[in-house]
Amino acid sequence: MARYRPVILEGLLMQEGRQLILQMADGGQWRLLALGRQEHLLGRHVRIEGVREGHDIVAVDRIVPR
């Protein structure tokens, strides 16, 4: 997957320290760069729309509960 390409991912939204993490069903995870507050979505399955910015980083445009 090339950098700076749009991505849509689904998984469990978690937090490690101050970092938002998307835990994937296959055991992988993505670090998320997201503005705003997402506490109400922690521990829930969500769909992430955004842009890949690094090996395991996604700049989030939108988070939607699933």
PQR file of N, CA, C, O and H, with PARSE charges and radii, in Angstrom:
ATOM      1  N   MET A   1       0.854  -1.173   0.000 -0.4000 1.5000
ATOM      2  CA  MET A   1       0.000   0.000   0.000 -0.0000 2.0000
ATOM      3  C   MET A   1       0.899   1.235   0.000  0.5500 1.7000
ATOM      4  O   MET A   1       1.764   1.390   0.862 -0.5500 1.4000
ATOM      5  N   ALA A   2       0.685   2.084  -0.955 -0.4000 1.5000
ATOM      6  CA  ALA A   2       1.505   3.286  -1.075 -0.0000 2.0000
ATOM      7  C   ALA A   2       1.110   4.332  -0.035  0.5500 1.7000
ATOM      8  O   ALA A   2      -0.023   4.357   0.446 -0.5500 1.4000
ATOM      9  H   ALA A   2      -0.017   1.957  -1.655  0.4000 1.0000
ATOM     10  N   ARG A   3       2.065   5.189   0.300 -0.4000 1.5000
ATOM     11  CA  ARG A   3       1.783   6.269   1.240 -0.0000 2.0000
ATOM     12  C   ARG A   3       0.903   7.317   0.578  0.5500 1.7000
ATOM     13  O   ARG A   3       0.892   7.456  -0.645 -0.5500 1.4000
ATOM     14  H   ARG A   3       2.985   5.169  -0.091  0.4000 1.0000
ATOM     15  N   TYR A   4       0.169   8.050   1.401 -0.4000 1.5000
ATOM     16  CA  TYR A   4      -0.683   9.159   0.976 -0.0000 2.0000
ATOM     17  C   TYR A   4      -1.808   8.700   0.054  0.5500 1.7000
ATOM     18  O   TYR A   4      -2.261   9.457  -0.805 -0.5500 1.4000
ATOM     19  H   TYR A   4       0.177   7.937   2.394  0.4000 1.0000
ATOM     20  N   ARG A   5      -2.253   7.472   0.231 -0.4000 1.5000
ATOM     21  CA  ARG A   5      -3.388   6.969  -0.531 -0.0000 2.0000
ATOM     22  C   ARG A   5      -4.590   6.868   0.390  0.5500 1.7000
ATOM     23  O   ARG A   5      -4.440   6.543   1.567 -0.5500 1.4000
ATOM     24  H   ARG A   5      -1.886   6.857   0.929  0.4000 1.0000
ATOM     25  N   PRO A   6      -5.774   7.140  -0.125 -0.5600 1.5000
ATOM     26  CA  PRO A   6      -6.977   6.997   0.699  0.2800 2.0000
ATOM     27  C   PRO A   6      -7.135   5.552   1.175  0.5500 1.7000
ATOM     28  O   PRO A   6      -6.863   4.610   0.431 -0.5500 1.4000
ATOM     29  N   VAL A   7      -7.577   5.393   2.419 -0.4000 1.5000
ATOM     30  CA  VAL A   7      -7.834   4.065   2.966 -0.0000 2.0000
ATOM     31  C   VAL A   7      -9.150   4.074   3.730  0.5500 1.7000
ATOM     32  O   VAL A   7      -9.556   5.091   4.292 -0.5500 1.4000
ATOM     33  H   VAL A   7      -7.798   6.159   3.023  0.4000 1.0000
ATOM     34  N   ILE A   8      -9.801   2.924   3.737 -0.4000 1.5000
ATOM     35  CA  ILE A   8     -10.982   2.683   4.563 -0.0000 2.0000
ATOM     36  C   ILE A   8     -10.689   1.402   5.327  0.5500 1.7000
ATOM     37  O   ILE A   8     -10.439   0.355   4.730 -0.5500 1.4000
ATOM     38  H   ILE A   8      -9.471   2.098   3.280  0.4000 1.0000
ATOM     39  N   LEU A   9     -10.721   1.491   6.656 -0.4000 1.5000
ATOM     40  CA  LEU A   9     -10.383   0.363   7.517 -0.0000 2.0000
ATOM     41  C   LEU A   9     -11.481   0.166   8.545  0.5500 1.7000
ATOM     42  O   LEU A   9     -12.148   1.123   8.938 -0.5500 1.4000
ATOM     43  H   LEU A   9     -10.924   2.342   7.141  0.4000 1.0000
ATOM     44  N   GLU A  10     -11.672  -1.075   8.983 -0.4000 1.5000
ATOM     45  CA  GLU A  10     -12.625  -1.362  10.052 -0.0000 2.0000
ATOM     46  C   GLU A  10     -11.933  -2.152  11.134  0.5500 1.7000
ATOM     47  O   GLU A  10     -11.140  -3.051  10.855 -0.5500 1.4000
ATOM     48  H   GLU A  10     -11.130  -1.852   8.664  0.4000 1.0000
ATOM     49  N   GLY A  11     -12.241  -1.808  12.381 -0.4000 1.5000
ATOM     50  CA  GLY A  11     -11.654  -2.510  13.511 -0.0000 2.0000
ATOM     51  C   GLY A  11     -12.150  -1.935  14.822  0.5500 1.7000
ATOM     52  O   GLY A  11     -13.130  -1.191  14.864 -0.5500 1.4000
ATOM     53  H   GLY A  11     -12.885  -1.078  12.607  0.4000 1.0000
ATOM     54  N   LEU A  12     -11.455  -2.292  15.893 -0.4000 1.5000
ATOM     55  CA  LEU A  12     -11.807  -1.875  17.244 -0.0000 2.0000
ATOM     56  C   LEU A  12     -10.976  -0.660  17.631  0.5500 1.7000
ATOM     57  O   LEU A  12      -9.747  -0.704  17.583 -0.5500 1.4000
ATOM     58  H   LEU A  12     -10.659  -2.896  15.859  0.4000 1.0000
ATOM     59  N   LEU A  13     -11.645   0.427  18.014 -0.4000 1.5000
ATOM     60  CA  LEU A  13     -10.937   1.651  18.392 -0.0000 2.0000
ATOM     61  C   LEU A  13     -10.481   1.558  19.844  0.5500 1.7000
ATOM     62  O   LEU A  13     -11.292   1.386  20.754 -0.5500 1.4000
ATOM     63  H   LEU A  13     -12.644   0.463  18.053  0.4000 1.0000
ATOM     64  N   MET A  14      -9.168   1.673  20.047 -0.4000 1.5000
ATOM     65  CA  MET A  14      -8.564   1.558  21.366 -0.0000 2.0000
ATOM     66  C   MET A  14      -7.674   2.773  21.609  0.5500 1.7000
ATOM     67  O   MET A  14      -7.437   3.579  20.710 -0.5500 1.4000
ATOM     68  H   MET A  14      -8.509   1.813  19.308  0.4000 1.0000
ATOM     69  N   GLN A  15      -7.191   2.885  22.841 -0.4000 1.5000
ATOM     70  CA  GLN A  15      -6.273   3.964  23.182 -0.0000 2.0000
ATOM     71  C   GLN A  15      -5.116   3.394  23.979  0.5500 1.7000
ATOM     72  O   GLN A  15      -5.315   2.641  24.932 -0.5500 1.4000
ATOM     73  H   GLN A  15      -7.384   2.230  23.572  0.4000 1.0000
ATOM     74  N   GLU A  16      -3.893   3.763  23.577 -0.4000 1.5000
ATOM     75  CA  GLU A  16      -2.680   3.403  24.320 -0.0000 2.0000
ATOM     76  C   GLU A  16      -2.013   4.706  24.719  0.5500 1.7000
ATOM     77  O   GLU A  16      -1.445   5.400  23.876 -0.5500 1.4000
ATOM     78  H   GLU A  16      -3.731   4.375  22.802  0.4000 1.0000
ATOM     79  N   GLY A  17      -2.078   5.040  25.996 -0.4000 1.5000
ATOM     80  CA  GLY A  17      -1.605   6.350  26.437 -0.0000 2.0000
ATOM     81  C   GLY A  17      -2.487   7.411  25.816  0.5500 1.7000
ATOM     82  O   GLY A  17      -3.700   7.421  26.023 -0.5500 1.4000
ATOM     83  H   GLY A  17      -2.539   4.476  26.681  0.4000 1.0000
ATOM     84  N   ARG A  18      -1.878   8.303  25.055 -0.4000 1.5000
ATOM     85  CA  ARG A  18      -2.649   9.346  24.366 -0.0000 2.0000
ATOM     86  C   ARG A  18      -2.875   9.020  22.898  0.5500 1.7000
ATOM     87  O   ARG A  18      -3.482   9.811  22.176 -0.5500 1.4000
ATOM     88  H   ARG A  18      -0.892   8.295  24.887  0.4000 1.0000
ATOM     89  N   GLN A  19      -2.394   7.864  22.447 -0.4000 1.5000
ATOM     90  CA  GLN A  19      -2.454   7.477  21.036 -0.0000 2.0000
ATOM     91  C   GLN A  19      -3.691   6.635  20.749  0.5500 1.7000
ATOM     92  O   GLN A  19      -3.936   5.635  21.425 -0.5500 1.4000
ATOM     93  H   GLN A  19      -1.901   7.222  23.034  0.4000 1.0000
ATOM     94  N   LEU A  20      -4.476   7.040  19.739 -0.4000 1.5000
ATOM     95  CA  LEU A  20      -5.587   6.211  19.282 -0.0000 2.0000
ATOM     96  C   LEU A  20      -5.037   5.089  18.409  0.5500 1.7000
ATOM     97  O   LEU A  20      -4.147   5.304  17.586 -0.5500 1.4000
ATOM     98  H   LEU A  20      -4.277   7.852  19.190  0.4000 1.0000
ATOM     99  N   ILE A  21      -5.576   3.897  18.597 -0.4000 1.5000
ATOM    100  CA  ILE A  21      -5.147   2.707  17.875 -0.0000 2.0000
ATOM    101  C   ILE A  21      -6.380   2.050  17.270  0.5500 1.7000
ATOM    102  O   ILE A  21      -7.422   1.962  17.920 -0.5500 1.4000
ATOM    103  H   ILE A  21      -6.299   3.722  19.265  0.4000 1.0000
ATOM    104  N   LEU A  22      -6.264   1.589  16.031 -0.4000 1.5000
ATOM    105  CA  LEU A  22      -7.303   0.766  15.425 -0.0000 2.0000
ATOM    106  C   LEU A  22      -6.789  -0.662  15.403  0.5500 1.7000
ATOM    107  O   LEU A  22      -5.843  -0.980  14.682 -0.5500 1.4000
ATOM    108  H   LEU A  22      -5.417   1.660  15.504  0.4000 1.0000
ATOM    109  N   GLN A  23      -7.426  -1.533  16.206 -0.4000 1.5000
ATOM    110  CA  GLN A  23      -7.043  -2.945  16.293 -0.0000 2.0000
ATOM    111  C   GLN A  23      -7.822  -3.710  15.235  0.5500 1.7000
ATOM    112  O   GLN A  23      -9.053  -3.722  15.250 -0.5500 1.4000
ATOM    113  H   GLN A  23      -8.194  -1.275  16.791  0.4000 1.0000
ATOM    114  N   MET A  24      -7.109  -4.344  14.323 -0.4000 1.5000
ATOM    115  CA  MET A  24      -7.723  -5.067  13.224 -0.0000 2.0000
ATOM    116  C   MET A  24      -8.056  -6.498  13.637  0.5500 1.7000
ATOM    117  O   MET A  24      -7.453  -7.029  14.570 -0.5500 1.4000
ATOM    118  H   MET A  24      -6.109  -4.335  14.311  0.4000 1.0000
ATOM    119  N   ALA A  25      -9.005  -7.123  12.954 -0.4000 1.5000
ATOM    120  CA  ALA A  25      -9.412  -8.498  13.252 -0.0000 2.0000
ATOM    121  C   ALA A  25      -8.269  -9.485  13.069  0.5500 1.7000
ATOM    122  O   ALA A  25      -8.230 -10.512  13.747 -0.5500 1.4000
ATOM    123  H   ALA A  25      -9.495  -6.692  12.196  0.4000 1.0000
ATOM    124  N   ASP A  26      -7.328  -9.192  12.154 -0.4000 1.5000
ATOM    125  CA  ASP A  26      -6.217 -10.105  11.888 -0.0000 2.0000
ATOM    126  C   ASP A  26      -5.069  -9.944  12.888  0.5500 1.7000
ATOM    127  O   ASP A  26      -4.038 -10.604  12.757 -0.5500 1.4000
ATOM    128  H   ASP A  26      -7.359  -8.358  11.603  0.4000 1.0000
ATOM    129  N   GLY A  27      -5.242  -9.068  13.886 -0.4000 1.5000
ATOM    130  CA  GLY A  27      -4.215  -8.859  14.902 -0.0000 2.0000
ATOM    131  C   GLY A  27      -3.329  -7.653  14.639  0.5500 1.7000
ATOM    132  O   GLY A  27      -2.594  -7.233  15.533 -0.5500 1.4000
ATOM    133  H   GLY A  27      -6.079  -8.532  13.991  0.4000 1.0000
ATOM    134  N   GLY A  28      -3.376  -7.091  13.452 -0.4000 1.5000
ATOM    135  CA  GLY A  28      -2.592  -5.899  13.140 -0.0000 2.0000
ATOM    136  C   GLY A  28      -3.201  -4.671  13.786  0.5500 1.7000
ATOM    137  O   GLY A  28      -4.323  -4.710  14.292 -0.5500 1.4000
ATOM    138  H   GLY A  28      -3.973  -7.433  12.726  0.4000 1.0000
ATOM    139  N   GLN A  29      -2.455  -3.591  13.763 -0.4000 1.5000
ATOM    140  CA  GLN A  29      -3.002  -2.349  14.296 -0.0000 2.0000
ATOM    141  C   GLN A  29      -2.450  -1.145  13.554  0.5500 1.7000
ATOM    142  O   GLN A  29      -1.357  -1.190  12.989 -0.5500 1.4000
ATOM    143  H   GLN A  29      -1.544  -3.560  13.352  0.4000 1.0000
ATOM    144  N   TRP A  30      -3.222  -0.071  13.565 -0.4000 1.5000
ATOM    145  CA  TRP A  30      -2.865   1.204  12.947 -0.0000 2.0000
ATOM    146  C   TRP A  30      -2.867   2.270  14.022  0.5500 1.7000
ATOM    147  O   TRP A  30      -3.739   2.274  14.891 -0.5500 1.4000
ATOM    148  H   TRP A  30      -4.109  -0.034  14.024  0.4000 1.0000
ATOM    149  N   ARG A  31      -1.901   3.173  13.973 -0.4000 1.5000
ATOM    150  CA  ARG A  31      -1.902   4.357  14.831 -0.0000 2.0000
ATOM    151  C   ARG A  31      -2.685   5.431  14.084  0.5500 1.7000
ATOM    152  O   ARG A  31      -2.508   5.606  12.878 -0.5500 1.4000
ATOM    153  H   ARG A  31      -1.193   3.169  13.267  0.4000 1.0000
ATOM    154  N   LEU A  32      -3.543   6.142  14.793 -0.4000 1.5000
ATOM    155  CA  LEU A  32      -4.433   7.112  14.158 -0.0000 2.0000
ATOM    156  C   LEU A  32      -4.085   8.537  14.568  0.5500 1.7000
ATOM    157  O   LEU A  32      -3.834   8.820  15.739 -0.5500 1.4000
ATOM    158  H   LEU A  32      -3.686   5.999  15.772  0.4000 1.0000
ATOM    159  N   LEU A  33      -4.074   9.423  13.584 -0.4000 1.5000
ATOM    160  CA  LEU A  33      -3.941  10.858  13.806 -0.0000 2.0000
ATOM    161  C   LEU A  33      -5.323  11.448  13.587  0.5500 1.7000
ATOM    162  O   LEU A  33      -5.774  11.569  12.448 -0.5500 1.4000
ATOM    163  H   LEU A  33      -4.277   9.193  12.632  0.4000 1.0000
ATOM    164  N   ALA A  34      -6.000  11.815  14.670 -0.4000 1.5000
ATOM    165  CA  ALA A  34      -7.379  12.289  14.568 -0.0000 2.0000
ATOM    166  C   ALA A  34      -7.567  13.520  15.433  0.5500 1.7000
ATOM    167  O   ALA A  34      -7.070  13.583  16.558 -0.5500 1.4000
ATOM    168  H   ALA A  34      -5.633  11.716  15.596  0.4000 1.0000
ATOM    169  N   LEU A  35      -8.280  14.490  14.908 -0.4000 1.5000
ATOM    170  CA  LEU A  35      -8.636  15.683  15.661 -0.0000 2.0000
ATOM    171  C   LEU A  35      -9.971  15.446  16.357  0.5500 1.7000
ATOM    172  O   LEU A  35     -10.758  14.598  15.937 -0.5500 1.4000
ATOM    173  H   LEU A  35      -8.683  14.439  13.994  0.4000 1.0000
ATOM    174  N   GLY A  36     -10.214  16.188  17.403 -0.4000 1.5000
ATOM    175  CA  GLY A  36     -11.490  16.082  18.107 -0.0000 2.0000
ATOM    176  C   GLY A  36     -11.460  15.003  19.172  0.5500 1.7000
ATOM    177  O   GLY A  36     -10.419  14.414  19.464 -0.5500 1.4000
ATOM    178  H   GLY A  36      -9.575  16.877  17.744  0.4000 1.0000
ATOM    179  N   ARG A  37     -12.626  14.761  19.742 -0.4000 1.5000
ATOM    180  CA  ARG A  37     -12.744  13.814  20.845 -0.0000 2.0000
ATOM    181  C   ARG A  37     -13.441  12.553  20.348  0.5500 1.7000
ATOM    182  O   ARG A  37     -14.483  12.619  19.696 -0.5500 1.4000
ATOM    183  H   ARG A  37     -13.471  15.240  19.504  0.4000 1.0000
ATOM    184  N   GLN A  38     -12.852  11.410  20.664 -0.4000 1.5000
ATOM    185  CA  GLN A  38     -13.427  10.140  20.257 -0.0000 2.0000
ATOM    186  C   GLN A  38     -13.679   9.200  21.438  0.5500 1.7000
ATOM    187  O   GLN A  38     -13.875   8.002  21.236 -0.5500 1.4000
ATOM    188  H   GLN A  38     -12.006  11.357  21.194  0.4000 1.0000
ATOM    189  N   GLU A  39     -13.675   9.727  22.669 -0.4000 1.5000
ATOM    190  CA  GLU A  39     -13.838   8.882  23.844 -0.0000 2.0000
ATOM    191  C   GLU A  39     -15.112   8.046  23.769  0.5500 1.7000
ATOM    192  O   GLU A  39     -15.128   6.903  24.225 -0.5500 1.4000
ATOM    193  H   GLU A  39     -13.516  10.701  22.832  0.4000 1.0000
ATOM    194  N   HIS A  40     -16.171   8.600  23.204 -0.4000 1.5000
ATOM    195  CA  HIS A  40     -17.440   7.882  23.121 -0.0000 2.0000
ATOM    196  C   HIS A  40     -17.365   6.679  22.185  0.5500 1.7000
ATOM    197  O   HIS A  40     -18.258   5.832  22.205 -0.5500 1.4000
ATOM    198  H   HIS A  40     -16.157   9.529  22.834  0.4000 1.0000
ATOM    199  N   LEU A  41     -16.316   6.586  21.366 -0.4000 1.5000
ATOM    200  CA  LEU A  41     -16.162   5.465  20.435 -0.0000 2.0000
ATOM    201  C   LEU A  41     -15.135   4.435  20.905  0.5500 1.7000
ATOM    202  O   LEU A  41     -14.998   3.384  20.279 -0.5500 1.4000
ATOM    203  H   LEU A  41     -15.590   7.274  21.350  0.4000 1.0000
ATOM    204  N   LEU A  42     -14.414   4.709  21.984 -0.4000 1.5000
ATOM    205  CA  LEU A  42     -13.397   3.779  22.465 -0.0000 2.0000
ATOM    206  C   LEU A  42     -14.035   2.449  22.854  0.5500 1.7000
ATOM    207  O   LEU A  42     -15.070   2.413  23.519 -0.5500 1.4000
ATOM    208  H   LEU A  42     -14.525   5.562  22.493  0.4000 1.0000
ATOM    209  N   GLY A  43     -13.407   1.368  22.432 -0.4000 1.5000
ATOM    210  CA  GLY A  43     -13.920   0.037  22.716 -0.0000 2.0000
ATOM    211  C   GLY A  43     -15.002  -0.427  21.766  0.5500 1.7000
ATOM    212  O   GLY A  43     -15.563  -1.507  21.948 -0.5500 1.4000
ATOM    213  H   GLY A  43     -12.566   1.397  21.892  0.4000 1.0000
ATOM    214  N   ARG A  44     -15.304   0.368  20.757 -0.4000 1.5000
ATOM    215  CA  ARG A  44     -16.354   0.023  19.781 -0.0000 2.0000
ATOM    216  C   ARG A  44     -15.735  -0.279  18.427  0.5500 1.7000
ATOM    217  O   ARG A  44     -14.634   0.172  18.111 -0.5500 1.4000
ATOM    218  H   ARG A  44     -14.848   1.246  20.609  0.4000 1.0000
ATOM    219  N   HIS A  45     -16.462  -1.047  17.641 -0.4000 1.5000
ATOM    220  CA  HIS A  45     -16.031  -1.307  16.271 -0.0000 2.0000
ATOM    221  C   HIS A  45     -16.392  -0.084  15.424  0.5500 1.7000
ATOM    222  O   HIS A  45     -17.512   0.422  15.488 -0.5500 1.4000
ATOM    223  H   HIS A  45     -17.356  -1.413  17.898  0.4000 1.0000
ATOM    224  N   VAL A  46     -15.429   0.376  14.634 -0.4000 1.5000
ATOM    225  CA  VAL A  46     -15.607   1.587  13.839 -0.0000 2.0000
ATOM    226  C   VAL A  46     -15.058   1.386  12.430  0.5500 1.7000
ATOM    227  O   VAL A  46     -14.290   0.462  12.162 -0.5500 1.4000
ATOM    228  H   VAL A  46     -14.519  -0.035  14.581  0.4000 1.0000
ATOM    229  N   ARG A  47     -15.478   2.276  11.546 -0.4000 1.5000
ATOM    230  CA  ARG A  47     -14.886   2.365  10.207 -0.0000 2.0000
ATOM    231  C   ARG A  47     -14.119   3.674  10.155  0.5500 1.7000
ATOM    232  O   ARG A  47     -14.640   4.728  10.520 -0.5500 1.4000
ATOM    233  H   ARG A  47     -16.102   3.026  11.764  0.4000 1.0000
ATOM    234  N   ILE A  48     -12.872   3.595   9.697 -0.4000 1.5000
ATOM    235  CA  ILE A  48     -11.990   4.751   9.585 -0.0000 2.0000
ATOM    236  C   ILE A  48     -11.827   5.092   8.109  0.5500 1.7000
ATOM    237  O   ILE A  48     -11.542   4.218   7.291 -0.5500 1.4000
ATOM    238  H   ILE A  48     -12.449   2.739   9.401  0.4000 1.0000
ATOM    239  N   GLU A  49     -12.007   6.349   7.778 -0.4000 1.5000
ATOM    240  CA  GLU A  49     -11.705   6.839   6.435 -0.0000 2.0000
ATOM    241  C   GLU A  49     -10.611   7.877   6.594  0.5500 1.7000
ATOM    242  O   GLU A  49     -10.716   8.785   7.418 -0.5500 1.4000
ATOM    243  H   GLU A  49     -12.239   7.060   8.442  0.4000 1.0000
ATOM    244  N   GLY A  50      -9.564   7.737   5.802 -0.4000 1.5000
ATOM    245  CA  GLY A  50      -8.459   8.670   5.923 -0.0000 2.0000
ATOM    246  C   GLY A  50      -7.394   8.432   4.880  0.5500 1.7000
ATOM    247  O   GLY A  50      -7.651   7.861   3.820 -0.5500 1.4000
ATOM    248  H   GLY A  50      -9.478   7.000   5.132  0.4000 1.0000
ATOM    249  N   VAL A  51      -6.183   8.882   5.201 -0.4000 1.5000
ATOM    250  CA  VAL A  51      -5.056   8.797   4.277 -0.0000 2.0000
ATOM    251  C   VAL A  51      -3.883   8.164   5.010  0.5500 1.7000
ATOM    252  O   VAL A  51      -3.537   8.568   6.120 -0.5500 1.4000
ATOM    253  H   VAL A  51      -5.974   9.345   6.062  0.4000 1.0000
ATOM    254  N   ARG A  52      -3.284   7.177   4.384 -0.4000 1.5000
ATOM    255  CA  ARG A  52      -2.105   6.543   4.975 -0.0000 2.0000
ATOM    256  C   ARG A  52      -0.940   7.511   4.912  0.5500 1.7000
ATOM    257  O   ARG A  52      -0.646   8.076   3.859 -0.5500 1.4000
ATOM    258  H   ARG A  52      -3.565   6.848   3.482  0.4000 1.0000
ATOM    259  N   GLU A  53      -0.266   7.701   6.063 -0.4000 1.5000
ATOM    260  CA  GLU A  53       0.831   8.657   6.134 -0.0000 2.0000
ATOM    261  C   GLU A  53       2.154   8.033   6.521  0.5500 1.7000
ATOM    262  O   GLU A  53       3.159   8.737   6.615 -0.5500 1.4000
ATOM    263  H   GLU A  53      -0.504   7.241   6.918  0.4000 1.0000
ATOM    264  N   GLY A  54       2.180   6.765   6.740 -0.4000 1.5000
ATOM    265  CA  GLY A  54       3.411   6.092   7.128 -0.0000 2.0000
ATOM    266  C   GLY A  54       3.178   4.607   7.186  0.5500 1.7000
ATOM    267  O   GLY A  54       2.126   4.111   6.782 -0.5500 1.4000
ATOM    268  H   GLY A  54       1.363   6.194   6.663  0.4000 1.0000
ATOM    269  N   HIS A  55       4.166   3.897   7.692 -0.4000 1.5000
ATOM    270  CA  HIS A  55       4.082   2.441   7.748 -0.0000 2.0000
ATOM    271  C   HIS A  55       2.820   1.966   8.455  0.5500 1.7000
ATOM    272  O   HIS A  55       2.149   1.052   7.974 -0.5500 1.4000
ATOM    273  H   HIS A  55       5.020   4.299   8.020  0.4000 1.0000
ATOM    274  N   ASP A  56       2.492   2.569   9.581 -0.4000 1.5000
ATOM    275  CA  ASP A  56       1.321   2.140  10.359 -0.0000 2.0000
ATOM    276  C   ASP A  56       0.504   3.326  10.867  0.5500 1.7000
ATOM    277  O   ASP A  56      -0.133   3.245  11.918 -0.5500 1.4000
ATOM    278  H   ASP A  56       3.037   3.311   9.971  0.4000 1.0000
ATOM    279  N   ILE A  57       0.526   4.418  10.122 -0.4000 1.5000
ATOM    280  CA  ILE A  57      -0.150   5.644  10.553 -0.0000 2.0000
ATOM    281  C   ILE A  57      -1.214   6.038   9.531  0.5500 1.7000
ATOM    282  O   ILE A  57      -0.973   6.022   8.324 -0.5500 1.4000
ATOM    283  H   ILE A  57       1.043   4.484   9.269  0.4000 1.0000
ATOM    284  N   VAL A  58      -2.398   6.393  10.037 -0.4000 1.5000
ATOM    285  CA  VAL A  58      -3.476   6.903   9.192 -0.0000 2.0000
ATOM    286  C   VAL A  58      -3.923   8.252   9.725  0.5500 1.7000
ATOM    287  O   VAL A  58      -4.265   8.380  10.900 -0.5500 1.4000
ATOM    288  H   VAL A  58      -2.594   6.406  11.018  0.4000 1.0000
ATOM    289  N   ALA A  59      -3.919   9.267   8.851 -0.4000 1.5000
ATOM    290  CA  ALA A  59      -4.500  10.572   9.173 -0.0000 2.0000
ATOM    291  C   ALA A  59      -6.001  10.450   8.913  0.5500 1.7000
ATOM    292  O   ALA A  59      -6.430  10.273   7.772 -0.5500 1.4000
ATOM    293  H   ALA A  59      -3.641   9.162   7.896  0.4000 1.0000
ATOM    294  N   VAL A  60      -6.785  10.544   9.970 -0.4000 1.5000
ATOM    295  CA  VAL A  60      -8.214  10.248   9.904 -0.0000 2.0000
ATOM    296  C   VAL A  60      -9.007  11.451   9.414  0.5500 1.7000
ATOM    297  O   VAL A  60      -8.833  12.571   9.896 -0.5500 1.4000
ATOM    298  H   VAL A  60      -6.436  10.687  10.896  0.4000 1.0000
ATOM    299  N   ASP A  61      -9.877  11.196   8.450 -0.4000 1.5000
ATOM    300  CA  ASP A  61     -10.840  12.198   7.998 -0.0000 2.0000
ATOM    301  C   ASP A  61     -12.182  11.985   8.689  0.5500 1.7000
ATOM    302  O   ASP A  61     -12.902  12.938   8.988 -0.5500 1.4000
ATOM    303  H   ASP A  61     -10.018  10.286   8.059  0.4000 1.0000
ATOM    304  N   ARG A  62     -12.509  10.700   8.941 -0.4000 1.5000
ATOM    305  CA  ARG A  62     -13.838  10.385   9.474 -0.0000 2.0000
ATOM    306  C   ARG A  62     -13.778   9.073  10.250  0.5500 1.7000
ATOM    307  O   ARG A  62     -13.114   8.124   9.832 -0.5500 1.4000
ATOM    308  H   ARG A  62     -11.924   9.925   8.699  0.4000 1.0000
ATOM    309  N   ILE A  63     -14.482   9.030  11.390 -0.4000 1.5000
ATOM    310  CA  ILE A  63     -14.649   7.799  12.169 -0.0000 2.0000
ATOM    311  C   ILE A  63     -16.157   7.572  12.330  0.5500 1.7000
ATOM    312  O   ILE A  63     -16.882   8.450  12.799 -0.5500 1.4000
ATOM    313  H   ILE A  63     -15.021   9.802  11.729  0.4000 1.0000
ATOM    314  N   VAL A  64     -16.611   6.382  11.933 -0.4000 1.5000
ATOM    315  CA  VAL A  64     -18.030   6.055  11.972 -0.0000 2.0000
ATOM    316  C   VAL A  64     -18.217   4.759  12.758  0.5500 1.7000
ATOM    317  O   VAL A  64     -17.537   3.773  12.475 -0.5500 1.4000
ATOM    318  H   VAL A  64     -16.022   5.669  11.552  0.4000 1.0000
ATOM    319  N   PRO A  65     -19.137   4.738  13.752 -0.5600 1.5000
ATOM    320  CA  PRO A  65     -19.401   3.492  14.465  0.2800 2.0000
ATOM    321  C   PRO A  65     -19.992   2.458  13.518  0.5500 1.7000
ATOM    322  O   PRO A  65     -20.722   2.798  12.587 -0.5500 1.4000
ATOM    323  N   ARG A  66     -19.666   1.176  13.768 -0.4000 1.5000
ATOM    324  CA  ARG A  66     -20.192   0.086  12.927 -0.0000 2.0000
ATOM    325  C   ARG A  66     -21.237  -0.685  13.651  0.5500 1.7000
ATOM    326  O   ARG A  66     -21.792  -1.637  13.104 -0.5500 1.4000
ATOM    327  H   ARG A  66     -19.074   0.900  14.525  0.4000 1.0000
TER
END
